[in-house]
Amino acid sequence: MKNHSIQLSDYLCNSLTITHTMKPNTQQLNDLTIQVRRDILRMVHAVNSGHPGGSLGCTEFMVALYQNIMERKEGFDMDGIGEDLFFLSNGHISPVFYSVLARSGYFPVAELATFRLINSRLQGHPTTHDNLPGVRMASGSLGQGLSVGIGAAQAKKLNGDNHIIYTLHGDGELQEGQNWEAIMYASAKKVDNLIATIDLNGKQIDGSTDEVLAMGSIRAKFEAFDWEVLEIKEGNNIEAIIDGMKEAKSRTGKGKPVCVLLHTEMGNGVDFMMYSHAWHGKAPNDAQLETALSQNYTEGESDY
């Protein structure tokens, strides 16, 4: 990385509270995005398992969320009082989640080398029993994150805490039924301190979402359930994400939950992984890893 990126790495890993007043600039966020992509690729390659496609597609969003958008406090506790909270519903994209958590100071970056190993805290799907800082729910089964997020949002209201709950979901994940009960509940109970982001990459493990189970207009469905809906068309562009999420935040507190439709490309940043569902849950071999890393190279990278 460039010199300013090396300095950024130190500050990201050593401080949480500084993100309130010293947010990284766009170049620093883009540099960090490249580093997170490298982490994802190396993690899944090392154990020949994992989900690189969706992880790479959501890298810009997760970097922007933790380094610019959310209000976070120093340290970690499950109560999360006085700060914004995030819940990952599509837990199979754990590689991007773990990398961003580590590089935001929640646990040592070196621990990324234990991904999916026996007795590791970094299992294929996030769990809570090993008390990994930053992880607030187990998300091995899909379709449950919104329900948990709603509960946390209502708890904040009861506690007089005006911070925001953020959740992330896959578009294919919306094919599972519990989501729609939660979507109906959130609007009926006016859970307006909640921003649910849908990763619209149009792909899932067996093909395109339209081929597997067409859902029609997701926007129209959320609007029919009385949600406030906005779209981020450039879901792999840091500045577009920040602008869109700021707009989403401005719409909270007005009686409706907020849905963000984030248009991303699965496998973004690695040319042979893009525009296909094939890399949803497949690790690169040695030659493919070398190619992928060469496409995500910056001077002085800080691999674990």
N, C-alpha and C positions, 0 to 999 in steps of 0.2 A: 504493500500500500504506500501511498504518498506519506510524507512526513506528518501532515495533519491527521491522517488516518491512524497512524501509530499512536499519536497522542490521544485520539478519540478512543482507541481501544482501551487504553489505560483508564480513562475517565468512565467509560461505560462499565467496565468490570469492577470498578472500585466504589461507585456511588450510585444510589438510586435517587436520593433527594435532589441532586443537582439537575436532574431532568426537568424540574419545575422551572428553573430560571435560566439554564444554559442548554437549550435544545440544540442538537446538531443541525448544521445546515444541510442543504439538499445533497451536496457532493459527499459529505460525510455519511449521510444516510445511504446513498448509492454505493459507497465503498463498503459499508457494513453489510448491505444486501449481497454483494458479491462474496464476502466472507461467509455469510450464512449459507449461501448456495454451496460453497466449498464444503462446509461442515455437513450439510445434508448428503451430498454425494459420497463423501468419505465414510460417513456413518453407515449408510445402507450397504455400501460396497464391502466394508470390513466384515460384516456378518452375513452377506449375501441374502439380505431380507429387509423388508421395510417398504415404505411408500414414498418414492421420490417425486412422482408426478404432481400430486396435489400440494406437496410441501413446497416445491419450487414455484408453483403457481401462486401461492399465498405469501411468498417471502417478502415482497415489498409491503404488503398489508401488515404483516406481523411486525416488521421492523418499524414501520411508521406508527403502529399502535403503541408499542412499548417505548419508543424513543421520542415521540412527539405528542401523541393524542391523549393517552391516559394520564391521569394525575395519580402518581404513585408515591408511597411514603417509604422511608428507609426500613429495611428488614422485611420479614414476612410473618404473618400470622393468619390463621384460618378465618378469624372474625372479619378482617379487612375493613375495620371501622376507619372512617376518615380518608378513604381513597377509592378510586375507581377499581372495579374488579373485572376480570376476564374469565370466561368459561369456554373451553374448546369442546365443541360437541362432536365434530368429526375427528375423533381421537387418533385415527390411523395416520394423520399428518403430524404425528409426534416429532419427527426429525426437525421440522422448522420450529416447532414450539420449544423443544429442548435447546436448540441452538440460540434462539432469541432470548430465552430465559437466562441461559448461561452468560451470554454476552451483554446482558442487562444487569448482571451482578447477583443473580439469585443463588447460584452455586458455581463452583470452579469450572472453567471452560475445559480443563483436562478431563473432567468426568464424562464428557461427550464420548470419549473412547470406550466407555462401558456400554454403549447403546445395545440393547437387546441381549446382553450377556446374562447368564444365570446369576442370580442374586444382585443384579444391578438395580439401581433406583430408576433407571431409564428404560422401562419396558416398552415393548412395541406399541402398546396403548397406555396412556398415562394412568397411573394409579395413585391412591393417597396413602396406602398403608405403610409405605416407606418414608413418608413425610418429606417428599422432595419439594423444596421451596418453590413457590410459584404455581404449583398444581393444586387446584381447589376441588376437583371432582375426578372420579374415574370415568373414562369415556371409551371403554372397550366396545360397548354396544352403542350403535348409532341411534339418533333420534331422541336423546334424553337431555341434551344440554340446554334447550330452551326452557324446559320445566324447571331445571335447577336455577337458571338465570332469573326466571320470574320469581322464584322463592327468595333469592338473594335481593332482588330489587324491592320486593315487598318488605323484607326485613329492614332494608335501609330506610324506607318510608316510616316504619314503626319506630326506628331509632332516631328519627329526625336527621338522618345523614343524607345530604343532598347530592351525593356522588352518583356516578353512572355505572350501570352494568352493561358490559359488552359481551356478546356471544358470537361465535363463528360456526357456520353450518355449510355442509356441501349441498349442491343442488340435487344430486341423486339421493342424498339423505332425506330430503323432503318427501320422498316417496313412502316413507314410513309413517304410520298413523299417529303416533303420540304427538308428533309435531303439530298436527292440526288441532288437536284438543288444546294444546298449549297456546297456539296462535289465537284461538277463539277466546280462551280465558284471559289472555293479556289485554286484549282490547275491552272485553266486558268489564274487567276490574280496573281499567284505566291505569295500567302499569306504564307510566310515561317516563320513567327513569331507566329505560331499557333500549339499547340499540342492538338489534340482531342483524348481522351481516351474512348474506348468502353468497358463497363462492360460486359464481355462475361460469363454470368452464365447459358445461355441456357434455361432460364425459364422466363415466363411472367404470367400474371394473370390467363389465361385460360389453361395453360399447358406448355409444352416445346415449344421453338421457332420453332423447326422443325415441331411439330404437328400443331401449329397455322398457320404459314406461313414460310415454309422453305426458307432460303435465300442463301443456298449454301455456298461458301467460301467468308466470309466477307473480308479476306485478299486480295483475288483475285479481288474483286470488287473495293476496295480502290486503289489497284495497277493499275487496268485498268483505274481509274480516275486520274492516275499520282500522287498519294500520296506516300510519304515515309512511309513505314509500318514496325513496329517491334512488337514483342510479349513479354509479361511478363507471363510466364507459371505459376508461383507461385504468383498469384495475391492476396493471403492472407498472404504473407510473407513480412515483413517490409523491410528486406535487399534486397530482390529481386526487390521490387517496387522501392526503392531508386536507385539501380543500373540501372534498366531499364529506369527510368525517366531521369537519368543523360545521358544515351545514347541517349534518345529522344531529350533532349536539345542540345546535341552535333550535331544533324542533322538539327537543325533549321538554318535559314539564308543561305540556299543553293538552294533557288529557288523553293522548294516544301513544302507544308504543311505536318505535321507529324501526323500519326495515331498510337496510342498505343492500341493493343488488350490485354486487361487485363483479364486473366482467373481467375474467382472468384467462390466461392460457396455461393449461396443464403442462408441466415440464418447462416452464418459461426460463430462458437463459441457456438452455442446452438444445442446440438445433435438432438433434436426432430424437429428442424426447417430445418435442412440441408437435401439436396438431394431430395427436393420436392418443387413444386411451391405453396403449400397450404398456406404458410406464407407470400406470396407476400403482402397481404393487410389485415391481420387478427391479432388482438391483443391477447396476452396470457391472460388466466384467472388467478385467484389468485394463484392456485397451480402451474400452468405452469410458472408463473413469479418467484415464489420461487425457482423452479428447475433451471430455466435459470440463475438466479442471483447466485445460488450456483455454477454453472459452470463457473462463471466469477467473482470470489472472490479473492481479495487480501487484506492483512492486512492494516487497516487504510484507507479504500476507502473513497473518499470525495464526496458522493452523495449530490445532491442539496436538 
